Amino acid sequence: MKDDQLHQDVLDELDFEPSVNAARIGVAVDKGVVTLTGDVANFAEKYNAERAVRRVKGVRGIVEHIKVVFPSDKTTGDAEIAERVLTSLKWTALVPADRITVKVENGWVALNGDVDWQFQKAAAEAAVRRLSGIKGISNLIKLPPQVSGINVKERIEGALKRNAEVEAGRIQVGVDGTRVTLNGSVETWRERTIAENAAWAVPGVSMVDDHLRIT
């Protein structure tokens, strides 16, 4: 796909996304890599803008420089943000809130601690993402090792083969301890996300290096 057509498709998708004010976001495209600039009213809008771009066919990469800018009368103090984060984590059923600590500095939230599963780590971030007043999230929650590398590789490859939306033969899975590396190529961002989620779904995986190319 030519860059000018991809540029228009990205603009159309941002305009189509109701949670994003597309007029405040700049888009540039170079060889399939989309660069986003501008400012938004909250972190959820920033996240949704990037997610909308990932849906567009032909996007090979994203460089995101969107800033969260709050009106001066709506700035929230770090202590209040921290209290909101802790409350949100407490009321999220998938998250073991007692195992997570929170630090907030200048509106940026850092999550620390440890959980047993990647979906718990993702759920913690999702619970924070929707809160007002935050500028960004660093998800530093750790996953403890649980199974051997051989089992990890076999289970990931099995999950990929079972998924109708993934061409498993084009993906190579490497395991080094609790670290998984994905190489090969996929056709869409969705296929790449499915492959990455399959790797994270196996207990014992503490890191996934996604080197899949979108062709």
N, C-alpha and C positions, 0 to 999 in steps of 0.2 A: 504494500500500500504506500502511495506517495505521501510525503509529509504534509502537503497542503490539505489533502483529503482527511488525513488523520487529525490534523489540527481542527478542522471543522467538526468532525465527529466528537472530539473531546469537548469542544464548546457546546455542542448540542446536548451531550450527556450531562454536563454540569448544569445547563439550563433546565434540563428535564428533572434533575434531582431537587425535590421540594425543600429539603433541609439546607440547601446551599444557595447563597446569594451570588450567582455566577458573575454579576456585574463587578464584583470586587476582586475577582480572581483573574490573573493574567496567565496566558497559556503560550508556550513556545515549544516547537517540535523540531528535533534534529535526528534524522536517521532512526525514527521510531521511539526515541527517548523524549518523554514529555517533561517539561519544566514548569512548575506551578509557582506563581508569585502572588503578591497581594496581601490583604489582611481580612480576617474574619472576626465575628463577634464572640466566638467561644471555641473551645477545643473540639467539641463534638462536630461542629461544622467543618473544621479543618480535617478531621478524620473522615467525615463523609465525602468531602471533596476528593480526597485521595482514593477512597473506595469506589467512587463513581468513575474515576479515570481508569481504574483497574478493570472495569467491566467492558471497556471499549476494545474491540478487536483490532489488533495491529500494534498495540502499545507494548513495547519491548522493555521499557524501563521508565522509572519516575524519579525526578529530582524535585523535592518538595521544599520550597522556601516560603511557605505561607506563614504569616505571623498572626498570633491571637492578640487583638488590641481591644481592651475594655474602655468604655467611657470612664472618665475620672470619677464620676459619681456612682459607678457600679463596681469599683475595685473592692475585692474581698481580701481581708487580712489572712495571713498564713495560718494563724491559730484557728480561725473559723473554718477555713478549708480543711484543716486536719481533722477537726471535729466532724465535719460532714463526711469525709472519707471513711473515718472509723465507723460512723453510723451506717453508711451504705454497705460497707463490708460485713458488718454484723447482721444486716437484714438480707444478705444474699446467701441463699441456702447452699449453693455449690462451693462456698468459700469457707475454709476453716479460719475464721477471723482471728482466733486467739494465737495463731502461728504467724501472723503478719504484722510487721511494724511499719509505721508511716512517718515520713519526714517531708515537710513542705518548706520550700525556700523560694521566695519571690513568685509564688503561684505555681511553681513546678513541684509535682508530687513524685516522691521516690517510694516505691514499695519494696520492702525487704522481708526476709523470712524464708520458710521452706514449706512446700506442699508435696503431696504424693503424686499428683497427676498434672499434666499440662493443661487440661481443661479447667482445673481449679486456678491455675496461674492466669489463664486467659479470662476467666470469669471475674477475677479480682480486678483486672485492668478494665474490663467492660463496665463494672460497677462504678468505677471512678470516672471513666470517660464521660459519662452523661451528666456529671455534676457541673454546675455553673461556677465561674470564678477561677478555674484552673487554666494554666497556659501550656502544660505538657505533662507527660508521664514517663518515668523511668521504671520499667518493671524488672526489678533485680531479684525477684523471688526465685529460689533455687529448687531443683528437683533432685532427690537422692537417687543414686544408682540402685537398681533392683534385680536386673537379670544379666545374663552373659551376652557378649557381642554377637555370638552366632545366632542365638534366639532372636535378638533384635533384628538382625538382617533378614532372617527367614520370615518373621512376622510382618515386617514392612513390605517385603516383596509379595507376600501372600495377599496383603490388603490391597496393594496396587493392582494385582491381577484380578481381584474380585470386583474392582470398581469399573463400571461400564463407561465412565467418563474419562478414563485415563488409559493411554497407550503404554502399558507397563514395559513393553519391550524397548522403549526409547529412554528408559530411566535406569541409571545404574546407582545402586545403593552401596555405600561404603561405611563401615563401622570401625571406630577406633576407641575402644573403651566404651564410654557412654556418649560419645560424639558421633553423630550421623552426618554423612556427606551425600548430597544428591547431585548427580551429574547427568548430562544428557540434554534432551530438548522436549518441549511441549508446545502446543499450538496456542494456548490461551493462558491468561493470568489465573483463571478459575482452575484449570488443570494443574497449574503449578501450586496453587493453594491447597488443592486436594492432596497432592503428593506430600507436601510439607506437613499437612495435618495427619496424614497416615504415619509419618515418621514420629510425630509428637505423641501419637496415641499409644505407642508401645511403652510400657513401664520400663524405667531404667534409662531412658533417653534424657540427657541433661542439656544437649545443645544440638541444633540442626543447622548445618551450613548448606544453604540452598544455592547451588551453582547452575540450576536448570536454565537453559536458554529458551526464550520464546521465539519461535520461528514463524 
